[in-house]
């Protein structure tokens, strides 16, 4: 177990959770279907809960949290604004969130490979986050 790998993996998970919550906030007011809104509200709450666990673990390791890359966050906001400006349907929201989930899963797997020395707890948290993203993609299919 490598303490540095543990902290770095937790930081990347933290940034991913923050990015997801920000994305939910960007689209929440545009959703027409109440079931879809409930789905994203629950997902946001689950992400925030996992984020709190991550913050606790980072505190235990005497480490700061990590914000998403500002460029990635700006690009995500621009893509959302542009796509929603052209078509503000629930299908567009589902498409945007699905794309974000897929990018998150890809990044998280890359970080798990990069930080192989991370402890079991941080790897489990990363795995839980991956599962959350994959499940959300599946749940959003009916809205595409």
C-alpha positions in Angstrom: 0.0 0.0 0.0 1.3 3.4 -1.0 -0.1 6.3 1.0 0.6 8.8 -1.8 -1.3 6.6 -4.3 -4.2 6.4 -1.8 -4.4 10.2 -1.4 -4.1 10.8 -5.2 -6.8 8.3 -6.0 -9.1 9.9 -3.4 -8.4 13.3 -4.8 -9.3 12.2 -8.3 -12.5 10.7 -7.0 -13.2 13.9 -5.1 -12.8 15.9 -8.3 -15.0 13.5 -10.2 -17.8 13.7 -7.6 -17.6 17.5 -7.7 -17.8 17.5 -11.5 -20.8 15.2 -11.4 -22.6 17.4 -8.9 -21.9 20.5 -10.9 -23.2 18.8 -14.0 -26.4 17.9 -12.3 -26.8 21.5 -11.1 -26.3 22.7 -14.7 -29.2 20.7 -16.0 -31.6 20.2 -13.1 -33.8 23.2 -13.9 -34.3 22.1 -17.5 -35.7 18.6 -16.8 -39.4 18.3 -17.7 -40.0 14.6 -16.7 -40.5 14.3 -12.9 -39.2 10.7 -12.9 -36.0 11.8 -14.6 -35.7 14.8 -12.2 -36.1 12.4 -9.2 -33.5 10.1 -10.7 -30.9 12.9 -11.1 -31.8 14.3 -7.6 -31.2 10.9 -6.0 -27.9 10.5 -8.0 -26.8 14.0 -6.9 -27.5 13.1 -3.3 -25.6 9.8 -3.6 -22.7 11.6 -5.2 -22.7 14.2 -2.4 -22.8 11.4 0.3 -19.8 9.7 -1.3 -18.1 13.0 -1.6 -18.5 13.4 2.2 -16.9 10.0 2.7 -14.0 11.0 0.5 -13.5 14.3 2.3 -13.4 12.4 5.6 -10.7 10.0 4.3 -8.7 12.9 2.9 -8.8 14.6 6.3 -7.6 11.4 7.9 -4.6 11.5 5.5 -4.1 15.2 6.3 -4.7 16.1 2.7 -6.8 18.7 0.9 -9.6 18.0 -1.4 -9.3 18.5 -5.2 -11.5 20.6 -7.4 -12.2 19.6 -11.0 -9.8 20.8 -13.7 -11.1 24.4 -14.5 -10.7 23.8 -18.2 -12.7 20.6 -18.1 -15.4 22.3 -16.0 -15.6 25.2 -18.4 -15.7 22.9 -21.5 -18.5 20.9 -19.9 -20.5 24.0 -19.1 -20.0 25.3 -22.6 -21.1 22.0 -24.2 -24.2 21.9 -21.9 -25.1 25.5 -22.7 -24.7 25.0 -26.4 -26.6 21.7 -26.7 -29.4 22.9 -24.4 -29.6 26.1 -26.4 -30.3 24.1 -29.5 -32.5 21.5 -27.9 -33.6 21.8 -24.3 -35.4 18.4 -24.2 -35.0 15.7 -21.6 -33.3 13.6 -24.3 -30.6 16.2 -24.5 -30.1 16.2 -20.8 -29.9 12.4 -20.7 -27.3 12.5 -23.6 -25.2 15.1 -21.8 -25.2 13.3 -18.4 -24.6 9.9 -20.1 -21.5 11.4 -21.9 -20.3 12.8 -18.6 -20.8 9.4 -16.9 -18.9 7.7 -19.6 -16.0 10.1 -19.4 -15.9 9.7 -15.6 -15.8 5.9 -15.8 -13.0 6.1 -18.3 -11.0 8.5 -16.1 -11.6 6.6 -12.9 -10.4 3.4 -14.5 -7.3 5.2 -15.7 -6.7 6.5 -12.2 -7.1 3.1 -10.6 -4.5 1.8 -13.0 -2.2 4.8 -12.4 -2.5 4.5 -8.6 -2.2 0.8 -8.2 -0.7 1.2 -4.7 -3.8 2.8 -3.3 -5.3 1.1 -0.3 -8.4 -1.1 -0.4 -10.7 1.5 1.0 -9.8 4.1 -1.6 -10.0 1.5 -4.4 -13.4 0.4 -3.1 -14.7 4.0 -3.1 -13.4 4.5 -6.6 -15.2 1.3 -7.6 -18.4 2.5 -6.0 -18.2 5.7 -7.9 -17.7 3.8 -11.2 -20.8 1.7 -10.4 -22.8 4.8 -9.6 -21.9 6.3 -13.0 -22.6 3.1 -14.9 -25.9 2.6 -13.2 -26.9 6.1 -13.9 -26.1 5.6 -17.6 -28.3 2.5 -17.7 -31.2 4.3 -15.9 -31.0 7.3 -18.3 -31.3 5.1 -21.5 -35.1 5.3 -21.4 -34.8 9.1 -21.7 -32.4 9.2 -24.7 
